Amino acid sequence: MAKKKDKFANYLTEISLNLKESADFFSDYKLKNVSDLKIFSEKMKEYETKGDTFVHEVIQELNNAFITQIEREDILALTMSMDDVLDGLEGTAALFEMYSITQADEYMLKFVDAIKNCSSEIVEAINLLSAKKLPQIREHAIKIKDYESKCDGILRESIKHLFVVEKDPIKIIQYKEIYEELEDIADYCQSVANTLETIIMKNS
């Protein structure tokens, strides 16, 4: 039975590390021209496809598992919420390419920085979960929620600023969509934190 427990811990770790790697790439990749957008979008698609493979494997293993370290629905919820973050990042990269946006503004950079920090907290939390150090997870869940709260403020500021300075209605639509997509990703990070807190509560 211990082998099965380790298998799910390993999957969750792999998923969190793939998520962090994708968030780091998203944050650090330097867009210079339109041709860079294609490379950026395709690389994010690779991370997303890798994440999907992990999700399918977790679901398959859950169907076959007799006993799991934590409840099946919690393993699945954690898997799916991390995958939502990754899907959001890939979807945002696709928007950048679709709208030919090669210059991220200050608000986008603030969102991305918060999301990158969230991904680091998620990796720390999953490592603690694998080590069965549940009480220590809470501080990471709280930090994720703090970053999400900051993103709420960034969204309000960004849209207010957009309507003041931008006169092109097409650009307003495009930028607003990207801001809202980035804020959604922060919400998905909060869902990961909520699931972690549920696991702490059930197993402490």
C-alpha atoms as one frame of an Amber mdcrd trajectory, in Angstrom:
protein
   0.000   0.000   0.000   2.867   2.388   0.742   3.892   2.192  -2.900   0.493
   3.532  -3.982   0.764   6.437  -1.541   4.197   7.346  -2.898   2.844   7.196
  -6.444   0.273   9.943  -5.803   2.778  12.053  -3.864   5.138  11.754  -6.833
   2.412  12.714  -9.319   1.405  15.779  -7.309   5.054  16.799  -7.025   5.585
  16.374 -10.783   2.455  18.415 -11.535   3.510  21.234  -9.187   7.051  21.325
 -10.620   5.745  21.414 -14.200   3.424  24.251 -13.162   6.291  26.202 -11.559
   8.527  25.654 -14.589   5.781  26.929 -16.886   5.088  29.973 -14.665   8.822
  30.762 -14.560   9.074  30.467 -18.344   5.966  32.631 -18.789   7.411  35.262
 -16.466  10.991  35.260 -17.738  10.534  34.868 -21.502  11.483  38.083 -23.276
   9.143  38.981 -26.128  10.839  41.170 -28.745   8.800  40.662 -31.903   5.817
  38.811 -33.362   7.885  35.715 -34.236   8.779  35.372 -30.521   5.060  35.110
 -29.746   4.810  31.842 -31.681   7.752  30.319 -29.778   6.267  31.578 -26.486
   2.811  30.168 -27.249   4.119  26.808 -28.491   6.350  26.307 -25.438   3.431
  27.065 -23.093   1.363  24.543 -25.062   4.067  21.938 -24.406   3.840  22.555
 -20.642   0.044  22.358 -20.810   0.130  19.079 -22.781   2.594  17.594 -20.281
   0.228  18.670 -17.483  -2.716  16.991 -19.229  -0.738  13.738 -19.402  -0.200
  13.862 -15.639  -3.927  14.483 -15.072  -4.889  11.451 -17.175  -2.380   9.290
 -15.307  -3.640  10.439 -11.897  -7.258   9.693 -12.859  -6.254   6.250 -14.137
  -4.310   5.466 -10.950  -7.168   6.721  -8.739  -9.522   4.336 -10.516  -7.143
   1.455  -9.775  -6.111   2.438  -6.246  -7.505   0.509  -3.299  -6.264   2.821
  -0.550  -4.886   6.369  -0.886  -2.936   8.487   1.605  -5.528  11.267   1.432
  -9.077  11.024   0.073  -9.428  10.385  -3.650 -11.556  13.458  -4.244  -8.906
  15.635  -2.561  -6.127  14.194  -4.747  -8.318  14.807  -7.790  -9.284  18.345
  -6.675  -5.631  19.233  -6.076  -4.643  17.794  -9.463  -7.413  19.624 -11.316
  -6.899  22.975  -9.560  -3.168  22.952 -10.379  -4.051  22.015 -13.952  -6.458
  24.972 -14.135  -3.561  27.328 -13.325  -1.480  25.789 -16.107  -4.390  25.927
 -18.577  -4.852  29.600 -17.720  -1.201  30.395 -18.387  -1.313  28.574 -21.723
  -4.543  30.341 -22.661  -3.027  33.740 -21.835   0.056  32.989 -23.946  -2.316
  32.127 -26.812  -4.058  35.506 -26.357  -0.725  37.330 -26.573  -0.048  35.578
 -29.869  -3.582  36.041 -31.212  -3.530  39.789 -30.494   0.164  40.214 -31.482
   1.003  41.809 -28.124   4.798  41.870 -27.779   5.020  44.330 -24.885   3.592
  43.420 -21.488   2.561  46.505 -19.521   3.229  47.159 -15.822  -0.077  45.578
 -14.749   0.531  42.369 -16.681   3.994  42.168 -15.117   2.505  42.591 -11.626
  -0.035  39.833 -12.278   2.617  37.490 -13.647   4.963  38.160 -10.722   2.189
  37.272  -8.252   1.311  34.103 -10.192   4.976  33.079 -10.330   5.193  33.532
  -6.546   2.027  31.471  -6.112   3.555  28.625  -8.135   6.584  28.611  -5.803
   4.297  28.440  -2.758   2.361  25.571  -4.370   5.583  23.560  -4.854   6.541
  24.155  -1.196   3.078  23.098  -0.034   3.067  19.918  -2.149   6.516  18.983
  -0.806   5.157  19.321   2.735   2.093  17.279   1.806   4.335  14.510   0.439
   6.352  14.630   3.687   3.065  14.497   5.684   3.892  17.807   7.397   0.315
  19.053   7.092   0.253  21.883   9.680   3.161  23.630   7.933   1.202  23.789
   4.668  -1.125  26.460   6.030   1.420  29.300   5.875   1.903  28.634   2.148
  -1.851  28.525   1.562  -2.167  31.901   3.304   0.582  33.407   1.135  -1.169
  32.189  -2.022  -4.391  33.846  -0.854  -2.505  37.078  -0.162  -1.145  37.092
  -3.720  -4.641  36.448  -5.078  -5.984  39.353  -3.035  -3.287  41.617  -4.505
  -4.355  40.506  -7.982  -7.921  41.661  -7.243  -6.497  45.123  -6.640  -4.289
  44.976  -9.728  -7.339  44.102 -11.855  -9.273  47.130 -10.605  -6.288  49.442
 -11.151  -5.480  48.047 -14.596  -8.995  48.399 -15.991  -9.410  51.883 -14.532
  -6.089  52.931 -16.084  -6.952  51.286 -19.404 -10.160  53.286 -19.843  -8.360
  56.517 -18.976  -5.367  56.211 -21.319  -6.426  53.947 -24.201  -8.549  55.405
 -26.984  -8.519  52.409 -29.353 -11.626  50.301 -28.534 -10.032  47.148 -29.988
  -7.024  47.489 -27.699  -9.308  48.101 -24.736 -11.104  44.806 -25.450  -7.827
  42.913 -25.917  -6.041  44.247 -22.840  -9.114  43.889 -20.631  -9.418  40.239
 -21.666  -5.785  39.567 -20.788  -6.082  41.322 -17.408  -9.185  39.295 -16.572
  -7.553  36.056 -17.701  -4.535  36.751 -15.464  -6.814  37.477 -12.515  -8.635
  34.189 -13.213  -5.285  32.379 -12.957  -4.773  33.945  -9.519  -8.247  32.644
  -8.592  -7.198  29.148  -9.704  -4.144  29.469  -7.441  -6.508  30.307  -4.584
  -8.492  27.142  -5.399  -5.270  25.171  -4.911  -4.831  26.879  -1.517  -8.451
  26.115  -0.551  -8.006  22.440  -1.452  -4.803  22.273   0.590  -6.624  23.751
   3.587  -9.424  21.201   3.176  -6.838  18.401   3.235  -5.241  19.835   6.405
  -8.651  20.049   8.082  -9.671  16.489   7.147  -6.381  14.882   8.114  -5.298
  16.756  11.241
